[in-house]
Amino acid sequence: MSKILVATIGKTSGFKGFLKLHLSSDFIEQFNKKRIWNTSIGELKIEQFLAHKGLIKFKNFDSLEKAKELVNVKIFSSEEESRELCELEEDEYFWFDIIGLHIVEDGEKLGTVSEIERILETDYLVVKTEDSLVSQKLPKTFLIPYIDRYIIDVKVEDREIFVVGGKDILEAS
């Protein structure tokens, strides 16, 4: 079972054990009271989640001192759990389905998605440039914004993302 990072627990908030939750997922509905989460320190059960404030409280962590033990803990899901609990809209994909796909523009393979970074409201594909392009003195990696202006089509089954303007971004990087 592969682990997918869905959140990182941040600093404490108040005296009753609440903590800031830094999401790495678009699926906030996963954070319900019934769910037991796998974390970097073992299993945790949610006692309360205040989505509008981005705060979370876990069972048996009822004080400021106890909650501090959870700061920087990573919360994970599995691909199977994510597929089961998260409903995708048309033309939406899980990050783990996108990572590893080839970036193609006008029939030329520019590189492979190595990771995805969210900067403010926009997701960026971190692309590891094809060796043949690196040998032409182009950067080893570059970023493509995951927006309609650049992304033409995603074919998960063919392991390809078709882009426009990607080579311009690579050359300007």
C-alpha positions as CSV (number, residue, x, y, z in Angstrom):
1,M,0.0,0.0,0.0
2,S,1.6,3.3,-1.1
3,K,1.3,6.3,1.2
4,I,0.0,9.6,0.0
5,L,0.7,12.7,2.0
6,V,-2.7,14.5,2.6
7,A,-1.7,16.9,5.4
8,T,0.9,18.1,7.8
9,I,0.0,19.1,11.3
10,G,1.2,22.6,12.2
11,K,1.5,24.7,15.3
12,T,-0.9,24.6,18.2
13,S,-3.8,26.9,18.5
14,G,-5.2,27.7,22.0
15,F,-5.1,25.6,25.1
16,K,-7.5,22.8,24.3
17,G,-5.4,20.8,21.9
18,F,-6.3,22.3,18.6
19,L,-3.7,22.4,15.8
20,K,-3.3,24.1,12.5
21,L,-3.8,21.6,9.6
22,H,-1.8,22.2,6.4
23,L,-3.6,20.3,3.6
24,S,-1.9,18.7,0.7
25,S,-5.2,17.5,-0.6
26,D,-8.2,19.1,-2.3
27,F,-10.6,16.7,-0.5
28,I,-11.4,18.3,2.8
29,E,-14.4,15.9,3.2
30,Q,-11.9,13.2,4.1
31,F,-11.4,14.8,7.5
32,N,-14.4,13.5,9.4
33,K,-14.7,12.3,13.0
34,K,-15.0,8.6,12.0
35,R,-11.7,8.4,10.2
36,I,-8.6,7.0,11.8
37,W,-5.5,8.3,10.1
38,N,-2.2,6.8,9.5
39,T,0.5,9.2,10.5
40,S,4.3,9.4,10.8
41,I,3.9,8.5,14.5
42,G,1.1,5.9,14.3
43,E,-2.7,6.1,14.1
44,L,-4.7,9.2,15.1
45,K,-8.5,9.6,15.4
46,I,-10.1,13.0,14.7
47,E,-12.1,14.4,17.6
48,Q,-13.0,17.7,15.9
49,F,-12.3,19.4,12.6
50,L,-13.0,23.1,12.1
51,A,-12.6,23.4,8.3
52,H,-13.4,27.1,8.2
53,K,-10.5,27.8,10.5
54,G,-8.2,25.0,9.3
55,L,-8.0,23.6,12.8
56,I,-8.0,20.0,13.9
57,K,-8.1,18.2,17.3
58,F,-7.3,14.5,17.9
59,K,-8.7,12.2,20.5
60,N,-6.5,12.0,23.6
61,F,-4.6,15.2,22.8
62,D,-6.6,17.5,25.0
63,S,-4.0,20.0,26.2
64,L,-1.6,22.5,24.7
65,E,1.3,20.4,26.0
66,K,0.0,17.1,24.6
67,A,-1.0,18.7,21.3
68,K,2.6,20.0,20.8
69,E,3.7,16.3,20.4
70,L,1.8,16.3,17.1
71,V,3.4,19.4,15.5
72,N,5.0,18.5,12.1
73,V,3.4,15.1,12.1
74,K,2.5,13.9,8.5
75,I,-0.9,12.5,7.8
76,F,-1.2,9.8,5.1
77,S,-3.8,8.1,3.0
78,S,-3.4,5.3,0.5
79,E,-4.3,5.3,-3.2
80,E,-7.1,2.9,-2.5
81,E,-8.5,5.0,0.4
82,S,-8.3,8.1,-1.7
83,R,-10.1,6.5,-4.7
84,E,-12.8,5.2,-2.4
85,L,-13.4,8.4,-0.3
86,C,-12.7,11.2,-2.8
87,E,-15.1,11.9,-5.6
88,L,-13.4,13.4,-8.7
89,E,-15.2,15.7,-11.2
90,E,-14.8,15.2,-14.9
91,D,-11.2,16.0,-16.0
92,E,-9.9,15.9,-12.4
93,Y,-7.1,13.6,-11.4
94,F,-5.3,12.6,-8.3
95,W,-1.7,13.9,-8.1
96,F,-0.4,10.3,-7.8
97,D,-2.0,9.6,-11.2
98,I,-0.3,12.7,-12.8
99,I,3.2,12.1,-11.3
100,G,5.2,10.0,-13.8
101,L,3.3,11.1,-16.9
102,H,5.3,12.4,-19.9
103,I,5.0,16.0,-21.0
104,V,4.5,16.2,-24.8
105,E,4.3,19.2,-27.1
106,D,3.9,18.9,-30.8
107,G,5.0,15.3,-30.7
108,E,8.2,16.1,-28.8
109,K,8.6,14.6,-25.3
110,L,9.9,17.5,-23.0
111,G,10.2,15.5,-19.8
112,T,8.4,13.6,-17.0
113,V,6.3,15.0,-14.1
114,S,8.4,14.3,-11.0
115,E,6.2,16.0,-8.5
116,I,3.5,18.7,-8.1
117,E,3.8,21.9,-6.1
118,R,1.0,24.1,-5.1
119,I,1.9,27.8,-5.0
120,L,-1.0,29.9,-3.7
121,E,-4.0,28.7,-5.7
122,T,-2.2,27.1,-8.6
123,D,-0.7,23.7,-9.1
124,Y,2.6,23.5,-10.9
125,L,4.0,20.3,-12.6
126,V,7.6,19.9,-11.7
127,V,9.0,18.4,-14.9
128,K,12.3,16.5,-15.1
129,T,13.6,17.5,-18.5
130,E,14.5,14.8,-21.1
131,D,18.2,14.1,-21.2
132,S,18.4,15.0,-24.9
133,L,17.2,18.5,-24.1
134,V,19.4,18.8,-21.1
135,S,22.4,18.0,-23.3
136,Q,21.4,21.0,-25.4
137,K,22.1,23.1,-22.3
138,L,18.5,23.4,-21.2
139,P,17.6,23.2,-17.5
140,K,17.3,19.8,-15.8
141,T,13.9,20.7,-14.4
142,F,11.2,23.3,-15.1
143,L,7.6,24.2,-13.9
144,I,4.5,24.2,-16.0
145,P,1.3,25.7,-14.4
146,Y,-1.5,23.2,-14.4
147,I,-3.9,25.6,-16.1
148,D,-5.9,25.5,-19.3
149,R,-3.5,28.0,-21.0
150,Y,-0.8,25.3,-21.0
151,I,-2.5,21.9,-20.5
152,I,-4.3,20.7,-23.6
153,D,-5.2,17.1,-22.7
154,V,-4.3,14.5,-20.0
155,K,-4.2,10.9,-21.1
156,V,-3.5,8.9,-17.9
157,E,-4.0,5.6,-19.6
158,D,-1.3,6.6,-22.2
159,R,0.9,8.2,-19.6
160,E,1.0,11.6,-21.4
161,I,0.0,15.2,-20.8
162,F,-0.2,17.3,-24.0
163,V,0.8,20.9,-23.5
164,V,1.2,24.2,-25.4
165,G,3.9,26.7,-24.5
166,G,5.8,24.2,-22.4
167,K,8.9,24.4,-24.6
168,D,8.9,28.2,-24.3
169,I,8.8,27.8,-20.5
170,L,11.6,25.3,-20.6
171,E,13.8,27.6,-22.8
172,A,13.1,30.6,-20.6
173,S,13.8,28.7,-17.3
